[in-house]
Amino acid sequence: MDKPLERDSTVYANLKKYLPEGRIMSTANWDGYTGHWIVIDGKIYLQKIDVDMYSSKGGEDYTLTYTTDSLKKVFTSYSDEKGICAKWLNGTIRSGQGKIIRYVHSGFNRNMEKEHVMYIRNGVIVGQELYHNWKKEGIALLNARWELEKRFPFERFPEMVGKRIVFIIRDLEMFPDGHFRDCRIDVRLPDTENYVNDQQHPVIKAFKAVMKDIYPWEVLYLNGKYTMDCISYGIPLQYPILTAHTTEEYREPGVPVCYLNTRKDTIIPFGKYKYFNSDTIRHIGFVVDKEIICIDNKGNELFDVFCFDNSVDPVKEGLFRIKDKTGKIGFADTLGNIIIKPQFAFAYPFENGKAKVTYSGKKSFIDKQKEHWKWESDFWFYIDRN
């Protein structure tokens, strides 16, 4: 899986002059020829060269074969009694057998089930290793963009909210069981042209933490290393923003709704919730099931919301009231963080840094229609945000 004839510029130039013009060039074979090689007594020998040609008269493709005898005039200094020895060749080459384990449509950037890795010095094999490669199914990096977006802690980096971040990933290292081990990352931060490659940068460390949190990844064992089906790959992450869509003529409270991300992927399926005035969800939004539910921009349910005047409780001093499943009341901020966990039988909104709350009491209706009510308790006290 290599091109030994191109390893030496002089050899390559002389060969191209010798081969006929009009060779068929293709993405599978840019040079229009194929060299055939054999190992004899630990040395690499050229057997023949097949050239792909096209007949303009007959309109057909055909192959010209150049044997070692006809090529000796080009490789005079490399010929011996056994043929043409690749004495110009130094470095490492691979020979593969079996199924393709990893394929990239680019030269020989691929791996096969069985590979001989040969270390060459002046055409002589000075060492070699045999590898049995395999692939374990799991989450492919090329298909994991949404999962990475969903888990990446954008909230820790306010300067990235609403922005696009590009991570260039290479040198992936995996554990055999499908857990991520490490990689090298270059990241282009928002509103900059340069890439950051300090592996201790908080953004890069956060991305690697997300990679470790996802399981199981696809694993490839390639020539002694556990990696992924990816040599170098750029992943652009967009801060997740969800938009509401419905089949009804108008978006109004109570109609079935779905939410899509910026790439039009369905994050919240149609009909799971009913619409409740959240056209766009940047941090948190509100939908209706049996109760008003607060969800984040990744589609996760956070908590139930206290209903005030048939709507979401208004934000006062950065907080609004929330409920747990038993009806206890607490407080959350506009990013969806629970600041005071639900624990009170009733609580008023914050005012001047404090809120009036109680652990006891009952609801008392103040009209015959039972539309309006107040909370009665014999024990009220005040709390602050702490």
LUMKE-92510 format. One record per residue (C-alpha): z, y, x; residue in three letters. Coordinates in Angstrom, 3 decimals. Each point is the difference from the previous one (the first is absolute). Layout:
// LUMKE-92510
+----------+----------+----------+--------+
!        w !        v !        u ! torvex !
+----------+----------+----------+--------+
!        Z !        Y !        X !    ala !
...
+----------+----------+----------+--------+
***
This chain:
// LUMKE-92510
+----------+----------+----------+--------+
!        w !        v !        u ! torvex !
+----------+----------+----------+--------+
!    0.000 !    0.000 !    0.000 !    met !
!   -1.226 !    2.550 !    2.482 !    asp !
!   -3.091 !    1.472 !    1.668 !    lys !
!    0.161 !   -1.015 !    3.667 !    pro !
!   -3.444 !    1.490 !    0.654 !    leu !
!    1.324 !    3.451 !   -0.859 !    glu !
!    3.042 !   -0.186 !    2.295 !    arg !
!   -2.080 !    1.264 !    2.960 !    asp !
!   -2.131 !    3.107 !   -0.520 !    ser !
!   -2.640 !   -0.973 !    2.597 !    thr !
!   -0.433 !   -3.512 !   -1.414 !    val !
!   -0.231 !    1.420 !   -3.505 !    tyr !
!   -2.557 !    2.671 !    0.946 !    ala !
!   -2.244 !   -2.479 !    1.863 !    asn !
!    0.114 !   -2.440 !   -2.921 !    leu !
!   -0.999 !    2.630 !   -2.565 !    lys !
!   -2.999 !    0.953 !    2.146 !    lys !
!   -1.056 !   -3.630 !    0.180 !    tyr !
!    0.314 !   -0.923 !   -3.671 !    leu !
!   -2.955 !    0.887 !   -2.275 !    pro !
!   -0.053 !    3.100 !   -2.162 !    glu !
!   -0.109 !   -0.374 !   -3.763 !    gly !
!    3.158 !   -2.077 !   -0.174 !    arg !
!    1.645 !   -0.166 !   -3.441 !    ile !
!    3.102 !    2.163 !    0.008 !    met !
!    2.669 !   -0.476 !   -2.688 !    ser !
!    3.660 !    0.719 !   -0.616 !    thr !
!    0.611 !   -3.660 !    0.827 !    ala !
!   -1.884 !    0.270 !    3.301 !    asn !
!   -0.650 !    3.512 !    1.289 !    trp !
!   -1.780 !   -1.218 !    3.157 !    asp !
!   -2.265 !   -2.520 !   -1.719 !    gly !
!    0.875 !   -2.893 !    2.307 !    tyr !
!    2.633 !   -2.739 !    0.348 !    thr !
!    1.200 !   -1.493 !    3.268 !    gly !
!    1.075 !   -3.644 !    0.155 !    his !
!    2.640 !   -1.019 !    2.534 !    trp !
!    1.584 !   -3.128 !    1.411 !    ile !
!    2.889 !   -0.829 !    2.334 !    val !
!   -0.912 !   -2.194 !    2.984 !    ile !
!    2.601 !   -0.872 !    2.630 !    asp !
!    2.197 !    2.887 !   -1.119 !    gly !
!   -2.770 !    2.601 !    0.218 !    lys !
!   -1.798 !    1.956 !   -2.735 !    ile !
!   -3.757 !   -0.669 !   -0.113 !    tyr !
!   -2.761 !    1.556 !   -2.087 !    leu !
!   -2.086 !   -2.695 !   -1.734 !    gln !
!   -2.622 !    2.000 !   -1.858 !    lys !
!   -0.662 !    3.193 !   -1.925 !    ile !
!   -1.452 !    0.024 !   -3.519 !    asp !
!   -1.808 !    3.197 !   -1.022 !    val !
!   -0.535 !    0.880 !   -3.670 !    asp !
!   -3.550 !    1.246 !   -0.555 !    met !
!   -2.180 !    1.102 !   -2.898 !    tyr !
!   -3.722 !   -0.635 !   -0.361 !    ser !
!   -1.779 !    2.961 !   -1.577 !    ser !
!   -3.084 !   -2.138 !   -0.493 !    lys !
!    1.649 !   -2.967 !   -1.658 !    gly !
!    2.831 !    1.991 !   -1.505 !    gly !
!    2.537 !   -2.587 !    1.120 !    glu !
!    3.027 !   -0.147 !    2.267 !    asp !
!   -0.064 !   -2.351 !    2.976 !    tyr !
!    2.061 !   -0.753 !    3.108 !    thr !
!   -1.037 !    0.213 !    3.658 !    leu !
!    2.058 !   -2.215 !    2.305 !    thr !
!    0.451 !    0.864 !    3.683 !    tyr !
!    1.269 !   -2.914 !    2.081 !    thr !
!    1.880 !    0.336 !    3.275 !    thr !
!   -3.213 !   -0.655 !    1.952 !    asp !
!   -1.736 !    2.965 !   -1.616 !    ser !
!    3.085 !    2.210 !    0.501 !    leu !
!    0.532 !   -0.688 !    3.701 !    lys !
!   -2.184 !    2.974 !    0.973 !    lys !
!    2.498 !    2.266 !   -1.821 !    val !
!    3.108 !   -1.772 !    1.332 !    phe !
!   -1.192 !   -0.821 !    3.527 !    thr !
!    3.318 !    0.713 !    1.715 !    ser !
!    1.935 !   -2.042 !   -2.566 !    tyr !
!   -2.073 !   -3.207 !   -0.016 !    ser !
!    1.101 !   -3.270 !    1.591 !    asp !
!   -0.962 !   -3.649 !   -0.337 !    glu !
!    1.781 !   -0.263 !   -3.380 !    lys !
!   -1.518 !    3.094 !   -1.579 !    gly !
!    1.012 !    3.655 !   -0.426 !    ile !
!    3.686 !    0.485 !    0.763 !    cys !
!    1.652 !    3.092 !   -1.488 !    ala !
!    1.463 !    1.120 !    3.337 !    lys !
!    0.015 !    3.586 !   -1.285 !    trp !
!    2.537 !   -0.969 !   -2.671 !    leu !
!    3.667 !    0.941 !    0.415 !    asn !
!    2.767 !    0.221 !   -2.559 !    gly !
!    0.783 !   -1.970 !   -3.142 !    thr !
!   -2.363 !   -1.625 !   -2.477 !    ile !
!    0.638 !   -2.111 !   -3.106 !    arg !
!   -1.738 !   -3.042 !   -1.421 !    ser !
!    0.734 !   -0.934 !   -3.620 !    gly !
!   -0.311 !   -2.997 !   -2.307 !    gln !
!    0.753 !   -0.675 !   -3.670 !    gly !
!    0.507 !    2.397 !   -2.898 !    lys !
!    0.250 !    3.750 !    0.458 !    ile !
!    3.647 !    1.041 !   -0.388 !    ile !
!   -0.542 !    3.740 !    0.371 !    arg !
!   -3.374 !    1.663 !   -0.484 !    tyr !
!   -1.102 !    3.544 !    0.714 !    val !
!   -3.685 !    0.925 !   -0.289 !    his !
!   -0.119 !    1.446 !    3.482 !    ser !
!   -1.251 !   -2.005 !    2.961 !    gly !
!    2.387 !   -2.816 !    0.853 !    phe !
!    3.086 !    1.692 !   -1.386 !    asn !
!    1.101 !   -3.190 !   -1.745 !    arg !
!    2.083 !   -3.103 !    0.554 !    asn !
!   -0.648 !   -3.674 !   -0.727 !    met !
!    2.219 !   -3.030 !   -0.644 !    glu !
!   -0.305 !   -1.286 !    3.547 !    lys !
!   -0.510 !    2.297 !    2.957 !    glu !
!   -0.356 !   -0.569 !    3.724 !    his !
!    1.000 !    3.124 !    1.894 !    val !
!   -1.573 !   -0.131 !    3.462 !    met !
!    0.932 !    2.193 !    2.959 !    tyr !
!   -3.092 !    0.565 !    2.142 !    ile !
!   -0.412 !    1.162 !    3.584 !    arg !
!   -3.558 !    0.291 !    1.321 !    asn !
!   -1.215 !   -2.462 !   -2.628 !    gly !
!    2.674 !   -2.601 !    0.827 !    val !
!    2.689 !   -1.013 !   -2.521 !    ile !
!    3.276 !    0.578 !    1.814 !    val !
!    2.188 !   -0.696 !   -3.014 !    gly !
!   -0.211 !   -0.736 !   -3.692 !    gln !
!    2.135 !   -0.455 !   -3.097 !    glu !
!   -0.635 !   -1.790 !   -3.274 !    leu !
!    1.317 !    1.502 !   -3.256 !    tyr !
!    0.103 !   -1.391 !   -3.525 !    his !
!   -0.095 !    3.060 !   -2.269 !    asn !
!    1.096 !    0.091 !   -3.640 !    trp !
!    0.571 !    2.323 !   -2.906 !    lys !
!    2.899 !    0.150 !   -2.461 !    lys !
!   -0.728 !    1.683 !   -3.329 !    glu !
!    1.990 !    3.024 !   -1.047 !    gly !
!   -0.373 !    3.711 !   -0.710 !    ile !
!   -3.014 !    1.370 !    1.868 !    ala !
!    0.452 !    3.418 !    1.576 !    leu !
!   -3.357 !    1.127 !   -1.391 !    leu !
!    1.332 !   -0.574 !   -3.550 !    asn !
!    3.495 !    1.396 !    0.480 !    ala !
!   -0.586 !    3.737 !   -0.254 !    arg !
!    1.602 !    0.462 !   -3.410 !    trp !
!    2.995 !   -2.132 !    0.940 !    glu !
!    0.476 !    2.114 !    3.133 !    leu !
!   -0.347 !    3.224 !   -1.995 !    glu !
!    2.469 !   -1.235 !   -2.576 !    lys !
!    2.636 !   -0.818 !    2.588 !    arg !
!   -0.504 !    2.782 !    2.540 !    phe !
!    2.946 !    2.489 !   -0.161 !    pro !
!   -1.994 !    3.194 !   -0.550 !    phe !
!    3.162 !    1.652 !   -1.314 !    glu !
!    1.430 !   -0.032 !    3.535 !    arg !
!   -2.911 !    2.126 !    1.183 !    phe !
!   -0.375 !    2.954 !   -2.400 !    pro !
!   -2.861 !    1.439 !    2.038 !    glu !
!   -2.094 !   -3.039 !   -0.990 !    met !
!    0.470 !    0.210 !   -3.749 !    val !
!   -3.417 !    0.143 !   -1.613 !    gly !
!   -1.745 !   -0.492 !    3.346 !    lys !
!   -2.140 !   -2.721 !    1.550 !    arg !
!    1.279 !   -1.752 !    3.132 !    ile !
!   -2.181 !   -2.246 !    2.180 !    val !
!    1.597 !   -2.834 !    1.992 !    phe !
!   -2.097 !   -1.712 !    2.686 !    ile !
!    1.421 !   -3.481 !    0.556 !    ile !
!   -0.757 !   -2.256 !    2.963 !    arg !
!    1.524 !   -2.763 !    2.125 !    asp !
!    1.619 !   -1.684 !   -3.002 !    leu !
!    2.695 !   -2.556 !    0.771 !    glu !
!    1.260 !   -2.386 !   -2.673 !    met !
!    2.592 !   -2.722 !   -0.365 !    phe !
!   -1.393 !   -3.447 !   -0.912 !    pro !
!    1.694 !    0.047 !   -3.428 !    asp !
!   -1.806 !    3.158 !   -1.187 !    gly !
!    2.486 !    2.715 !    0.968 !    his !
!   -1.253 !    3.091 !    1.824 !    phe !
!    1.227 !    0.307 !    3.590 !    arg !
!   -1.525 !    3.118 !    1.550 !    asp !
!   -3.201 !    1.955 !    0.612 !    cys !
!   -1.216 !    3.211 !    1.553 !    arg !
!   -0.593 !    2.940 !   -2.335 !    ile !
!   -1.709 !    3.349 !    0.415 !    asp !
!    0.513 !    2.321 !   -2.965 !    val !
!   -1.786 !    3.197 !   -0.959 !    arg !
!    2.493 !    2.166 !   -1.806 !    leu !
!   -0.983 !    2.397 !   -2.809 !    pro !
!   -1.691 !    3.269 !    0.967 !    asp !
!   -0.446 !   -1.096 !    3.619 !    thr !
!   -2.983 !   -1.236 !    1.985 !    glu !
!    1.901 !   -1.919 !    2.670 !    asn !
!    1.515 !   -3.454 !   -0.226 !    tyr !
!    3.651 !   -0.733 !    0.768 !    val !
!    0.509 !   -3.183 !    2.035 !    asn !
!    3.717 !    0.178 !    0.818 !    asp !
!    1.211 !   -3.316 !   -1.428 !    gln !
!    3.459 !    1.527 !   -0.523 !    gln !
!   -1.360 !    2.740 !   -2.269 !    his !
!    1.835 !   -0.178 !   -3.369 !    pro !
!   -3.249 !   -0.374 !   -1.973 !    val !
!   -1.191 !   -2.902 !    2.154 !    ile !
!    3.418 !   -1.684 !   -0.134 !    lys !
!    0.029 !    0.387 !   -3.790 !    ala !
!   -3.447 !   -1.613 !   -0.284 !    phe !
!    1.049 !   -2.950 !    2.147 !    lys !
!    3.125 !   -0.422 !   -2.129 !    ala !
!   -2.207 !   -0.258 !   -3.085 !    val !
!   -2.179 !   -2.581 !    1.759 !    met !
!    3.130 !   -2.052 !    0.724 !    lys !
!    1.066 !    0.267 !   -3.626 !    asp !
!   -3.225 !   -1.581 !   -1.316 !    ile !
!   -0.244 !   -3.798 !    0.022 !    tyr !
!   -1.834 !   -2.283 !    0.473 !    pro !
!   -2.786 !    1.544 !    2.036 !    trp !
!   -3.096 !   -1.907 !    0.961 !    glu !
!    0.466 !   -1.559 !    3.453 !    val !
!   -2.628 !   -1.070 !    2.517 !    leu !
!    0.742 !   -1.995 !    3.111 !    tyr !
!   -2.687 !    1.107 !    2.433 !    leu !
!   -0.066 !   -1.191 !    3.595 !    asn !
!    3.751 !   -0.162 !    0.386 !    gly !
!    0.956 !    3.051 !   -2.072 !    lys !
!    1.193 !    0.425 !   -3.582 !    tyr !
!   -1.846 !    2.920 !   -1.554 !    thr !
!   -1.931 !    1.116 !   -3.101 !    met !
!   -3.653 !   -0.001 !   -0.969 !    asp !
!   -0.288 !    3.517 !    1.365 !    cys !
!   -0.558 !    1.251 !    3.538 !    ile !
!    0.121 !    3.714 !   -0.774 !    ser !
!    0.154 !    1.473 !   -3.463 !    tyr !
!    0.538 !    3.438 !   -1.498 !    gly !
!    2.137 !    0.194 !   -3.148 !    ile !
!    0.081 !    3.315 !   -1.873 !    pro !
!    3.116 !    0.368 !   -2.167 !    leu !
!   -0.037 !    2.494 !   -2.844 !    gln !
!    3.233 !    1.222 !   -1.512 !    tyr !
!    0.114 !   -1.931 !   -3.297 !    pro !
!   -0.748 !    2.228 !   -2.988 !    ile !
!   -0.443 !   -1.657 !   -3.391 !    leu !
!   -1.993 !    1.434 !   -2.912 !    thr !
!    0.279 !   -1.005 !   -3.668 !    ala !
!   -2.943 !   -1.440 !   -1.949 !    his !
!   -0.270 !   -1.094 !   -3.611 !    thr !
!   -2.672 !   -1.247 !   -2.396 !    thr !
!    1.170 !    2.476 !   -2.646 !    glu !
!   -1.777 !    3.323 !   -0.538 !    glu !
!    3.034 !    1.960 !    1.133 !    tyr !
!    2.918 !   -0.748 !    2.287 !    arg !
!    3.032 !    0.537 !   -2.175 !    glu !
!    3.471 !   -1.560 !   -0.042 !    pro !
!   -0.015 !   -3.540 !   -1.331 !    gly !
!   -3.592 !   -1.044 !    0.791 !    val !
!   -0.556 !   -3.009 !    2.311 !    pro !
!   -0.691 !    1.062 !    3.566 !    val !
!   -0.823 !   -1.307 !    3.461 !    cys !
!    0.361 !    1.661 !    3.403 !    tyr !
!   -2.527 !   -0.061 !    2.835 !    leu !
!    0.380 !    1.076 !    3.619 !    asn !
!   -2.390 !    2.286 !    1.896 !    thr !
!   -2.342 !   -2.938 !    0.705 !    arg !
!   -0.108 !   -0.916 !   -3.694 !    lys !
!    2.044 !   -3.172 !    0.535 !    asp !
!    2.070 !   -0.889 !   -3.066 !    thr !
!    3.645 !    0.290 !    1.020 !    ile !
!    1.552 !   -0.122 !   -3.479 !    ile !
!   -2.066 !   -2.123 !   -2.406 !    pro !
!   -1.143 !    1.331 !   -3.344 !    phe !
!    2.478 !   -0.505 !   -2.825 !    gly !
!    3.046 !   -0.743 !    2.131 !    lys !
!    1.408 !    3.415 !   -0.926 !    tyr !
!   -0.667 !    2.819 !   -2.410 !    lys !
!   -0.851 !    3.488 !    1.166 !    tyr !
!    2.749 !    2.641 !    0.241 !    phe !
!   -1.570 !    3.205 !    1.367 !    asn !
!   -0.355 !   -1.177 !    3.620 !    ser !
!   -3.677 !    0.660 !    0.726 !    asp !
!    0.472 !   -0.244 !    3.766 !    thr !
!    2.769 !   -1.748 !    1.911 !    ile !
!    0.531 !    1.366 !    3.514 !    arg !
!    3.645 !   -1.004 !    0.432 !    his !
!    1.296 !   -1.129 !   -3.382 !    ile !
!   -1.299 !   -0.082 !   -3.567 !    gly !
!    1.121 !   -1.078 !   -3.436 !    phe !
!   -1.298 !   -2.682 !   -2.355 !    val !
!    1.310 !   -1.667 !   -3.130 !    val !
!    0.819 !   -3.618 !   -0.658 !    asp !
!    2.973 !   -0.258 !   -2.337 !    lys !
!    1.618 !    2.838 !    1.919 !    glu !
!   -1.312 !    2.827 !    2.132 !    ile !
!   -0.411 !   -1.532 !    3.462 !    ile !
!   -0.338 !    1.801 !    3.313 !    cys !
!   -2.565 !   -1.572 !    2.359 !    ile !
!   -1.032 !    0.952 !    3.515 !    asp !
!   -3.483 !    0.523 !    1.446 !    asn !
!   -0.148 !   -3.670 !    0.954 !    lys !
!    0.559 !   -1.241 !   -3.554 !    gly !
!    3.614 !   -1.076 !    0.501 !    asn !
!    2.515 !    0.488 !   -2.827 !    glu !
!    2.922 !    2.097 !    1.227 !    leu !
!    2.282 !    0.539 !   -3.005 !    phe !
!    0.131 !    0.970 !   -3.676 !    asp !
!    0.099 !    3.705 !   -0.780 !    val !
!    2.384 !    1.887 !   -2.283 !    phe !
!   -1.980 !    1.387 !   -2.957 !    cys !
!    0.626 !    3.636 !   -0.935 !    phe !
!   -1.720 !    1.543 !   -3.029 !    asp !
!   -2.501 !   -2.894 !   -0.133 !    asn !
!   -1.011 !    0.582 !    3.602 !    ser !
!    1.101 !   -0.683 !    3.560 !    val !
!    3.281 !    1.645 !    0.899 !    asp !
!   -0.779 !    3.391 !    1.616 !    pro !
!    0.671 !    0.440 !    3.715 !    val !
!    3.046 !    2.167 !    0.631 !    lys !
!    0.928 !    0.975 !    3.543 !    glu !
!   -2.343 !   -2.685 !    1.347 !    gly !
!    1.460 !   -2.853 !   -2.072 !    leu !
!   -0.655 !   -1.632 !   -3.371 !    phe !
!    1.915 !   -2.599 !   -1.977 !    arg !
!   -0.855 !   -3.688 !    0.130 !    ile !
!    1.342 !   -3.169 !   -1.658 !    lys !
!    0.596 !   -3.604 !    0.898 !    asp !
!   -0.654 !   -2.889 !   -2.383 !    lys !
!    3.489 !    0.310 !   -1.490 !    thr !
!   -0.483 !    3.685 !   -0.808 !    gly !
!    2.235 !    1.378 !    2.758 !    lys !
!   -1.157 !    3.395 !    1.285 !    ile !
!   -0.610 !    1.157 !    3.576 !    gly !
!   -2.209 !    2.469 !    1.845 !    phe !
!   -3.220 !   -0.179 !    2.063 !    ala !
!   -2.102 !    2.532 !    1.909 !    asp !
!   -3.690 !    0.816 !   -0.407 !    thr !
!   -0.991 !   -2.528 !    2.691 !    leu !
!    1.558 !   -2.848 !   -1.979 !    gly !
!    3.105 !   -0.376 !    2.153 !    asn !
!    3.154 !   -0.915 !   -1.909 !    ile !
!    2.499 !    2.651 !    1.099 !    ile !
!    2.884 !   -1.025 !   -2.288 !    ile !
!   -0.217 !   -3.561 !   -1.267 !    lys !
!    0.283 !   -0.542 !   -3.776 !    pro !
!    3.699 !   -0.369 !   -0.894 !    gln !
!    0.874 !    2.567 !   -2.654 !    phe !
!    0.165 !   -0.485 !   -3.760 !    ala !
!   -1.491 !    3.485 !   -0.259 !    phe !
!   -0.885 !    2.846 !    2.369 !    ala !
!   -1.267 !    3.537 !   -0.434 !    tyr !
!   -2.635 !    1.451 !    2.368 !    pro !
!    1.074 !    1.722 !    3.205 !    phe !
!    0.813 !    3.680 !   -0.196 !    glu !
!    1.305 !    2.145 !    2.858 !    asn !
!    0.412 !   -3.038 !    2.216 !    gly !
!    1.971 !   -2.196 !   -2.405 !    lys !
!   -0.486 !   -2.233 !   -3.045 !    ala !
!    2.379 !   -0.782 !   -2.863 !    lys !
!    0.398 !   -3.786 !   -0.445 !    val !
!    2.163 !   -2.618 !   -1.666 !    thr !
!    0.633 !   -3.717 !    0.215 !    tyr !
!    0.837 !   -0.342 !   -3.700 !    ser !
!   -0.874 !    1.220 !   -3.476 !    gly !
!   -2.627 !   -0.540 !   -2.650 !    lys !
!   -3.112 !    1.530 !   -1.544 !    lys !
!    0.605 !    2.147 !   -3.065 !    ser !
!   -2.938 !    1.091 !   -2.186 !    phe !
!    0.032 !    3.617 !   -1.144 !    ile !
!   -2.658 !   -0.193 !   -2.753 !    asp !
!   -0.723 !   -2.282 !   -2.951 !    lys !
!   -3.374 !   -1.055 !    1.427 !    gln !
!    1.773 !   -1.292 !    3.106 !    lys !
!   -2.480 !    1.770 !    2.248 !    glu !
!    2.536 !    2.074 !    1.898 !    his !
!    3.272 !   -1.104 !    1.500 !    trp !
!    2.721 !    0.914 !    2.417 !    lys !
!    2.374 !   -1.997 !    2.202 !    trp !
!    3.677 !   -0.015 !   -0.858 !    glu !
!    2.612 !   -0.920 !    2.608 !    ser !
!    3.661 !    0.716 !    0.673 !    asp !
!   -0.443 !   -0.056 !    3.756 !    phe !
!   -2.562 !    2.243 !    1.737 !    trp !
!   -0.147 !    0.963 !    3.660 !    phe !
!   -2.421 !    1.610 !    2.451 !    tyr !
!   -1.893 !   -1.477 !    2.945 !    ile !
!   -2.116 !    1.466 !    2.782 !    asp !
!   -3.083 !   -1.572 !    1.612 !    arg !
!    2.204 !   -2.116 !    2.238 !    asn !
+----------+----------+----------+--------+
***
